[in-house]
Amino acid sequence: MENCQHGNFSPVETLRTLPDSQAGIERHKCVVCAYQGGLRMGIQSTNLSDVPIFPVQCKHGKAAPEYFLLQLPESQAGTGRHKCAVCAFYDGFKSGLELVNIEAQTALEGITQIDAPNIGENPFAENKRSFKAKKVDYKKEDNERTDLGRLGEELVIAYERKILLQNHLDELASKVINIAIAYGDGAGYDVLSFTPKGKEKFIEVKTTTGLANFPFYMSANELEFSKQNSQNYCLYRVFALQQKERRGTFFQVEGDVSQQFHFDPITYRVSR
């Protein structure tokens, strides 16, 4: 992701693929702000299935609202320098619609929250390694884990938006997004949400079909992010997920997760 001087952000790859433009109403406008504005507007357009016809069209065949372009701040810095702000808005709007369409398939009552269980004895303390050979279809396992994780994230996003809407915070609800879908992997968390007071929540979602104490995987990057952002970090542990019914249960843990779970190192990065 790339941040602009105005506090907005956009996927770097999206900025790189934007066509050049130094003409018209979008001349020298901040394309990062344009993308973020389009994304938010797309998320708010819950009654749409496609990008509507906006009045201002660029030479690349895309469109944006005139009032939106006029209020965009200027910028000639970063990856988006001299890029088309109309295209940036349009691409952001389409991404927002896609996020809404994903959520539309998810029941708002899909997950139920419980209190976090007390941490028990370390199950890995006397963990004996098994050296018995066996065939594992890693591609199948990865695909299943990805599908499970994506469903868990969809349910959490729907849950977070529901809470904000119940508090009449429609604007904040529209900004709850799946970071991986909108901006790519590697951010260190899955979902950006907000407290009713407007404070950012960086949510990592870990989903399994097993019980609450069933082990799950966490990368070193995700663990480090929880340490460095402990004041805003939440881990949502979704378990007993029923994929066909799209239902499950979750508990929430806030702050540095290294102090609240048992960890078993199973992979090392090695050099010499």
N, C-alpha and C positions, 0 to 999 in steps of 0.2 A: 504494500500500500504506500501511497505517497500523500503526505500532508501538504496543504498549502498554507500561506501566511494568514489566511482567514479562518483557520481552524477546521476545515473540511478535509476529507480524504477520498481517494479513488484508487482502484487497482492500477498498478504501474503498467501492466500489459495492455489495459484498455487505453491508457493515455498514449502508449507507443503506437497503437494501431489507428489512432484518430488521424484523419487526413488534415493536411495543412489548410489554413485559411487566414487571410489578413484583410478580408473585405466584409462590407455590410455591417449590420448592427452588432454582430458577434466579434468584431475586430478587437483584438487584444483583451478579450474577456477571460476571466479565470475558468479554465475548463474543469478544474477539480471541483470548484463550487457548482459548475453547471451539471456535472455528473451527479454529485450528491443531492442537489435540488431535484433533479429528475428522478433519482431513486426514491426519495421521500414522497414525491408527488405520485409516483407509480404505486407505492405501497398504500397510499391513501385512496387510490382509485379502485375501491373494492368492487364496483359495479361494472368494470370494464373487462374486456377479454383481449383487446388489442389497443395499440397506440392510436389515439384520435388524431384528427387532422388539425394541426396547429397552424396559426396564420403565417408565421415566418418560416420559410423554407430555404435551405442552403443549396449550393450547387451539387451537393452529394446526394440529394434526394431525401434528406431528413428534415424534421421540423421541430419547432419549439414555440412556446407562447412569447409574444412580443414583450409583455410587461415583465416577464421573468428575465429576459435577456437584458432589458434596460436597467434592471436593478443589480445585475451581476457586477462585482468589483473587478477592476482591471488587474491583469497579471501577465508578465512576459518572462516568467521564471519556471525552472523545473522541466520535467519531461513534457508537460503540456504547452510549452512555449510555441506560440504561433499556430496552435491547433484549432480546429473548428469547435466552437462552443455549442453550436446547434447539434452537431453529432454527439457531443459529450452528453448533453441533456437527454437526447433521444435514447442513447444507449443506456443511460441510468434509468430512464422511465421504463424501458423494456425489462430491465433487471428487476425493478420494483414490482411490475406486473407478474413476473415469473414467481417471485417470492409469495405474492398474494395467492396465486393459483395453487401453489404447493400447500399453503395453509388452508385453503378452502376445502381440501380433501381430508383435513384433520379435525376430528371432533374436539370441541373446546373442553369437554369433560374427560379427555383421554387419559389424564394422569391425576392421581390423588396424592397429596402430600401427607407425610407422617413425620413425627419427630425423629431426629437422627438417633439411631441406637448407640448405646455406649460402646466404646472401643474395647474389644475383648483381648484375650491372650494372643500373642504373635503366632499365627499358624505356620509361619515360615522359619521359626526358630530352629527346629530340628528337621528341616526339610531335606530329605535324602534324594539325591539326583538319581534318575533312572537312565541307564545306558543301554536299554533294550531297543534294538532297531525296529522301526515301524514306518510304513508308508503314510505320508500325510499329503493331502491335496491342499497345499497352501493357497493356491489361487481361489479355490472354492471357499476356504475359511475366510480369506480376506474379503471376498465379495459378500459373504453372509454378514461379516462383522460391519462392513460398510453400510449395508442395507439396514441393519439393526440400529447402528449409530445415527443414520440419517432420520429414521423414524422417531427415535428418541429426541433428536434436536427439533423436529417439527412439533412434537407434542409440547416440549418446553416453551417454544416460541409462542404457540397458541395459548398456553397457560399464562405466560408473562403478559401477553397483550390483553388477555381477559381481565387480569388483576388491575391493570392500568385503566382499562375502559370502565371497569366497575367504580373506579375512583374519578371518573370523568376526565381522564387525562388522555384524550384522543391524540394529541400531538405527540406525546411521548410514546404512545402505543404504536404509532405509525413508524417510529424510528427503531423499533425492535427488529433486528435482522440477524440472519445466519451469516456470520463473518466469512466462513469458508466459501459459501455460494456466491456471496456478493464480491469478495475481495481475494479469494484464494486461501490456500492452506499456509500454516506456519505462523499464524498470529499468536498462538499460545492459548487460545480459548475458542469456543464455538459460537456463542451467542452474545450479542451486545444488547443489554436491556437497561432498565432504569428503575430506581426506587420511586415510590409516590412523591418523594421530595425532589426528584430530578437528578439524583446522584447516579452515575454510571455503574452498571453491574457487568462484570466480565464473567460470563458463565461458561464453565466447561461441563459438557454432558457426557456421562459414562453410562451406557445402557447394556443390560444383559437380560436374558430370559430367566436366569436363576434367582435365588433368594437374595436378600439384602447383603449378606456377608459373602456372596460369591465373588471371587477375584476378578479384577478388570485390569486393563493395560493402560499405562500412562507413559508418555514420552518424557525424556529429560527436559525438553523445551517447555512442555506443559507444566512440569513440576517447578521449574525455575520461574516461570511466569507467575505462578501462584505465590511464590516467595516475594517477588519484586512488586507485586500488585495486591498484597494481602488485604489492603483496606477496601478494595473494590471487587475482590475475587469471590466467586461462589462455585462450588462443585455440586451439580445436581446428579445424584446417583439414582438413575431410573432402573428399576428391577422388576422381576416377575412380569415382563412385557409380553402381552399377547398380540402378536403381529397382525393376525387376521382381524381381530376386534379393535386393534389400535388402542389398546388400553394398558395401563401399568400403574405402578406406584413409585414414588420417589421421596428421598429425604435430601436435605440441603446442608452442606457444610461450608462455612465461610472462613476465609483467610488462608494462611499457609497450610497446605494439605500434608506437608511432610511431618507435621506435628499431630496429625489426626487420623492417620492410617498406618498400617504396617506395609513395608515395601520389601520386595524380593528382587534383587538385581539379577536379571536373566540374560542380558545382552550387554556386551562391552564394545566400545570403539577402540581399536588397538593400533598402535604405531610404534615404530622403533627408530 
